[in-house]
Amino acid sequence: MATYRITLEIEQLPEGPYLGTSPDLPGLIIQADTAEEVIRLAPDIAHDLIDVMQETGQPLPAHLTPFPTPRQLPVMVPA
């Protein structure tokens, strides 16, 4: 199983909830009550979307970047 890195864009909607999308993975749409919840949900929803694309023979978006190993990534920790 490959690991991909995507950019997640989060905005607060005028109605109150937050919306997460990605220019790297068209079709990724996440709506939640908080930005933190969007971030928490994003990996599983992106994984499911990529699985469906692969199962149905759709090509993955060209901007979808494989994430090399070993994996190191910044983690935001509220203090």
C-alpha positions in Angstrom: 0.0 0.0 0.0 1.4 3.4 -1.0 1.2 6.5 1.2 0.4 9.8 -0.4 0.9 13.4 0.7 -1.9 15.8 0.0 -2.5 19.5 0.8 -5.7 19.9 2.9 -7.4 23.3 2.6 -9.8 24.2 5.4 -12.3 27.0 5.5 -15.1 28.0 7.8 -18.4 28.2 6.0 -20.8 31.1 6.7 -23.2 28.7 8.2 -20.7 27.7 10.8 -19.2 24.3 10.0 -15.8 23.8 8.4 -15.1 22.4 5.0 -12.0 20.5 4.0 -10.9 20.0 0.3 -7.7 19.2 -1.5 -6.3 20.5 -4.8 -4.3 17.3 -4.9 -7.3 15.0 -4.7 -10.4 16.3 -6.4 -13.5 14.9 -4.9 -12.2 15.0 -1.4 -14.8 16.9 0.6 -15.1 16.8 4.4 -17.5 18.8 6.5 -17.3 18.9 10.2 -18.0 21.1 13.2 -14.4 22.0 13.9 -11.2 22.3 11.8 -9.6 19.7 14.1 -12.3 17.2 13.2 -11.7 17.9 9.5 -8.0 17.1 10.0 -8.8 14.0 12.0 -11.3 12.7 9.3 -9.1 13.6 6.3 -6.8 10.5 6.2 -9.6 7.9 6.3 -11.8 9.7 3.8 -8.8 10.3 1.4 -7.9 6.6 1.7 -11.4 5.5 0.9 -11.5 7.9 -2.1 -8.2 6.6 -3.5 -9.4 3.0 -3.0 -12.6 3.6 -5.0 -10.6 5.3 -7.8 -8.2 2.3 -7.9 -11.0 -0.3 -7.7 -12.9 1.3 -10.6 -9.8 1.8 -12.8 -9.7 5.6 -12.6 -6.3 7.1 -12.8 -5.0 8.8 -9.7 -4.6 12.6 -10.0 -1.2 13.6 -11.4 -0.7 15.9 -8.4 -1.0 13.1 -5.9 2.5 12.7 -4.5 3.8 9.5 -3.1 5.3 10.0 0.3 8.8 8.4 0.6 10.0 6.3 3.5 11.2 6.8 6.1 8.4 9.0 7.0 8.9 12.2 8.8 6.3 14.8 9.1 5.6 17.9 11.2 2.8 17.5 13.8 0.9 20.5 15.1 0.4 20.2 18.9 -1.7 22.8 20.6 -0.3 24.0 23.9 
